[in-house]
């Protein structure tokens, strides 16, 4: 009779393991949001590595995103097109191109808004207690 395994104890152990796996998944998801979405050395739009160009024209339209040179030029063209000042003869600057930029900008705004939400902040605070060295 000493070898009888308590089902309740087994269920609790299994539930704790599942809970630990879920918590680890959440930690990885939060880390990815910060590491990937806000990487200082890659373009927020296309993901290519950014080479900071110190000689860039300071009078250029301010780009509020961390973009590579190519995406920054496209962003400026998009803004100028919205203002009615489209000077580009680039054939790919069509309605679908405008929708891509508008959708991407909306996505970035939604992501930023989510990261500033009290619920996301609560998640970060909860996860702090699970990170190594946080005790």
Protein Blocks (a to p, Z undefined) as FASTA:
>chain_A
ZZpccfklmmmmmmmmmmmmmmmmmmmmmmmmmmmmmcckbcfklopacdddfkbcfkbc
cdfbdcdfklmmmmmmmmmmmnopafbfcfklcfklmmmmmmmmmmmmmmmmmmmpmklm
mmmmmmmmmpghiZZ
